[in-house]
Amino acid sequence: MNFWEMITGSDMTKEMKAFELRAKKLPADYQAAWEEIMANLCAHADFTGRNLMPIIDGVLGLLEEAAADGQSVQEVLGNDIKGFCSALAGEEGAKSIRDKWREQLNNTIAKKLGK
């Protein structure tokens, strides 16, 4: 990735278009789950969203494999897609802007209190 791609995010745009093309090949119920997953993962993005790219790729791969095996969406993801996304982002260490601000505030307070 060169400087221009990093600043403009054009590398991410290309990746997201590739993800969307892959998702369009999934069955309808998987596509609906994909849309819900994307909506729920956005809350765990950093400022640029680059931290979610490996997670998104992994989830899409999981959906593709499950669809090829003939499994239902509920068998793969369960009934709580929001919880699935939270657990997935937490395991991968994806921190949102809110998490970073909270950590920064806690560190500042700890310094002021001398801890």
N, C-alpha and C positions, 0 to 999 in steps of 0.2 A: 504494500500500500504506500503510495507516495503522499506527499504533503497535501497536494490539491484534493485527492480523494478523502483524506482525513478531515480536511476543513469542510468540504462540501457534502460529505456523506455519500458520494456517488457509488462507492464500493458497497455500501449497505443497501442502496437502492437496487443495485444489480442482484444482490443476494436475495432480497425480499421478493423481487419479481420471479426469481428462480423458485423460491419457496411456494409462491402463489401458483405457479404453473404446475408444480408437483402436487399441490393440494387439490387442484381442479381435476386431477385424474382419480381422486379418491371417490368412493361411493357417497351418496348424498348425506347419509347420517354422519359419516366421518367428516365431511366438509362442514356440517353444522357444528360439530365438536371442535374442529380446527378454528372456526371463527370465534367460538367461545373461549378457547384456549388463548388465542391471540389477544382478545379483549382483557382477559384476566392476567396475562403475563406483563402487559404494559405497566401495571402498577409496580413491578419489580425492576423496571429499567432504570439505568443511570441516566445522566443528562443526554447522552447520545444514543443509548440503546444498544451499543456494541456488546455489552455484557450478556445480552440475551441471545445473540446469534448462535452460539454453540448449543444452547438450550433448545431453541426453536428447531434447529437442524435435527437434534436428537429426538424431539417429540414427533416431528414429521416422519422421521425414519421409523419410529415405533408405530405410528398410525399406518404407514405403508405396509409394514410387515404384518400387522394384525389384519388389515384388510385382505392381504394376499392369503393369509391363513384361514380366512372366513370367520373370524371372531367378531362379536358385536362390540360396539363402542362401550357399552356398560361393562363388558368383561374386561376390557383393557383399562379404562379410565375410572370405572366406578360411577356412582351417581353424583359425586361432588367434584365437579371439574374445577371449581374455584379452589377447593382444598388441595386438589391434585397439583394445581399450578403453584400454590403457595409452598407446598412441600418440595416440589421440584426446584423452585427458585431458591429456597432455603438451603437445600442440600448442595446446590451448585455455588452457594455463596454470593448470589446476586443481591446486591444491596441497592435499595432505592435511594433517591435523593433524601427522603425523610430519614432513612436509617443513618446516612452519613451525617446529616445535620444533628441528629440525636446524639450520635457518638461524639461529634465535635463539641456540642453543648456540655455533655457529661465530662469530657476531658477538661474543658475550660473551668467548669465548676470545681472539679477535683483539684486543679492547680490553685484556684483561689482559696480553697479550703486547706491547702497544704498537704493533700494526700497523694 
